[in-house]
């Protein structure tokens, strides 16, 4: 049986889908023989419209959904050989509704999983306070109840709780979809910083191309049945869209542009519908990746990791 607490070399694991399919009892084919690897220590974004199978794929990782055929592996171990309860306690999971326990204070919501794993209450609470710092929550909120928090604060508590058992894998299912645009932008920026500092393997689900471009080291665009239409770095979708579907999905060359570019000081700036910059599209390939024709760097010129 797989040991979900196994640390191996101490690094983050890769997540691998090997020929997975999922057919529901009503005959709906949500996933059709998909193979995909989410790289260790990177943020892989599953992008697609509703019904493309992205959430079903995410739920296969922690066994909230079982594939009809094929297998899902973490660090080379098939998750089907792991006790599902133990598996979930060692995988961080953040949803659009953080699902906080309403009768528990913030500090105890964050400490929930470590306490279930046998950690002493005082130690779990001390770690919870440190995690509040990590996700940008004021410690003064520790003794409040979820109903006393804003939507953005509740979502930060959800992220802190997902990290509380120090999981090497973090699953995020449209976690910022229910907050207002300003808070959403803040949470997105903080998540990028957090992922870079902690080096977690993150599998992130969204239908928002702008969000995918902001967050993803690797983006996987899915169509119905979890068919992979295109995958790659954000810049690949702009410089080399695989087909007309991809071009239309990201808004290239359409009147109602979802994503577009604009020349600023001789460089190409990538913007979303609200004219917010997502980054600069550099026409020069990276020296260590000569096959890549372009890459995106942040608005201040700091390059995104590949």
N, C-alpha and C positions, 0 to 999 in steps of 0.2 A: 504494500500500500504506500502511496505517496505521502511523504511527511511535509505538510504545508509550512512547517516551521524551519525546514532545512535552509541553511544559508549558503551552502556551496562556497564560492570564492568571495562571498560577501557583497557581490555586485547585484544589480537588478537583473531579472530574468527576461528572456524573450517570451512572447506569447505566440503560439503557432496554431493555426487552424489547418487541419489536413483533410481535405475533401469532405467538409462538413455539409450536410443537408438537414433541413428541418421542414417537415410537413405536419401541419396541424390536423386535428381530427376532422375538420370540415373540408379537408383536401387542399387548403391553401399551402402553397409552396413558398415559405418565407425565405429560405436559403437553399440554393441549388448548387451543390458540389463546389463549395468555395475553398480555396487554399490561399492562405495569407499569413505573413509573419509580421508581428509588431515588434520592432527592434528593442533590444534591452536598453533601458535608460533613456528612452526617447518618448516624445509625445506623438502617438499615432492617432489621427482624426478620421473617424468613419463619418463620411459626409453623404447625405442623400435626402430625398424627400420622404414623407411618411409612407410606410409600406415598402421601403427598400430593404428591410431586414437588418438594419444596423443595430437596433436595440436588441433584437433576438440574438445576434452575434455576441454582443456585450454580455448578455445574461447567460450565454453558454460558458463563459469563462469561470463564473462562480457557481455554476450548476443551478441557477434559477430557471434555466431552460436546458433541456437535454437534446443533443442532436439526434435526428432519426438515423443518420449514418455518419461515418467519419469520426474524427477525434479532435479534442482541444488539448494542447499541451502547454505547461508552464515549466520552463527550464528543462524541457525534454520529457517531463512526466505527464502522463495522461491524467487529467483532472477527474475522470470517471473512477479512478482508483482511490480517490480521497473521500473521506467522510465529508459530506457537504457542509455540515455545521462547522467543523474544524476548518475547512477550506475557506468559508466566508469570513471567519474570524481573522484570517490572515491576508485578506484581500480588502483594500479600501474600496468603498462603494459610495458614490455621491449621486443623488438624483435631483430632478428639478424641485421636488418637494423633499427637503432634507429629512423629513420624518423624525424630528426630534421628539423625545418623550416629554409631553407637556407638564407632567408632574415632577420632573427633575430639573434642578438648576443647571445652568450652562456648564459649570465645572464637572458635574456628575454625568451630563449627557456625553461630554467628551471622554470621560473616563470609563464609559460603559464597557467597551470591549476589553480593555486591560483588566477590569474587575472580573469579567467573565473568564478570563484566562488565569485568574488566581492572584493577580497583583494586589498588594495591600492597598487599602483605601487611601491612606495618606500619601503613599508613593504615586499612586495613579492620579491623585489630585494635583500633586506637585508637577507631574509631567503634563497634566492638562493645562496648567497655567503657562508652562513653557510653550505649549502648542498655541495657546492664545496669542502669544507674542509672535510666533511664527506666521500665523495667518492674518495678523494685523487686527486683532481684537484687543480692546482695552481690558486690562485685568479687573477693572471696576465692574465689568459686566458678569463676572464669574458667578455671582450669587443671584443673578436674575433668572426668571423663567422664560422659556421661548416666547410666550405671548408678549413679553415686555421688550422684545427686540424688533428691529426693522428687518425687512426681507433680506437685505444684504448681510446683516449681522447673523441672521439665522443660517444663511448659506455658508458663511465663514465657519460657524460652529459645526456645520455638517462636514466641511472639509477637514477641520481639526479632528473631529471624531473618526473620520476615515483614516487619518494618519496616526491615530493614537497607539495602535499596536505595531507601529513601524513596519507596515506592509511594504513589500518590494513592488507590488502591482497596485495601481489605482485605476478603478473603473469610474467613468463620469458620464452620466446619461443626461445630456442637455441641462447641466446643473445651473446655468445662469439664465434660463429661458423665462423665468417668472419675475425677474427684477427689472427695474427701469433701466433705460439705456446708459445713463451716467454711471450707476452702480455696476452695471454689467461690464462696462469698459474697465472700471477699477478692478473688478474681480478677475477679468481676463489678464490684465497686466500683472496682478499679484500671482496668478497661477503660473505664468511663464517664469517669473522670478523664482517661485517656490520649486518648480520642477527642475530648473537649472541648478539650484543649490542642493537639492536632495537627491537628484538623479534617479527618481522613480520611473518605472515603466508605466506610462499612462496610456490608456485607451479611452478616447474621448468621442462621444457621439454628438453630432449637431446636424441641423439642416441649413445652417447659416454659413454661406461661403465666406463672408467677412470674418466671422469668428474662426472658421477653419484656417484662414490665411494668417490670422493673428497668432494662433496657438500652435499650429501643426509643424513638427519637424518633417512629418510624412503624412500626406493626405491620401485617403482612399475614397474615391467617388463611386458610389453604388447606385445601381438601377434596380428595378423590381427583381426580386429573387436573390438579392445580394450579389448581383452580377457586377464584377469590377469593370467599370468603364475606363477608368484611368487611375493611376496612382503615381505618386512622386512628390518632390518638393513643391512648395507653393509656386515658385517661379515657373516650373514646368508647365503648369496649367495655363499660364499666360503666354509663354513663348511657344509652346507646342501642344495646344489642345488636341486631344486624340481624335475628336470628330465634332460634328456640328452640335451633337447633344451636349458635349462638354462646353463648347463655346457659348451656347445658349444658357446653360446652367450658371456659368459664372458671369454672364452678361456681356461678353465681348461682342461688340458690333451691333448691339440692340439699342432701341430707343430708351427702354426702361432699364437702364444699366444697373446691374447689381455690383459690378466691379469694373473699374476702368482705369486708364492711365492718363497722365498729364505731364507734359514737359515742363520742368522747373530747373532753371539754371543749367540747361544742357543735360539733365538726367531725367529719367522716367519715374514719376511718382505714382504709386498704386493707391487708389482711393476707393472707398465704398460708396454706397448710395447717398450717405449723409455727408459726403465730401471729407470724411475723416481719413487721414493718411494711414495706410497699413504698412508702408515701407517703401524703399527705393528699389527699383528693378535695375540692377547693375548689368550692363551689357558685356562686361569683361568676365570670363570664366575664372573660377578660383584655380590657383596654381596647383593645388593638390587634387583637383577634380576637373581635369581638362576636358572631359566629355560633357560637362554641364555648360550650356551656352549662357546661362544667366543665373543670378541668385538674388534673393531679396535681403536687403539690409534694413535695419531699423531707421526711423526718421532722423535719428541723430547720427547715423552712419555706422552704428554698431552692427556687425554682421550677425545674422541668425545662425545658430548651429545647424549643420547639415545632418 
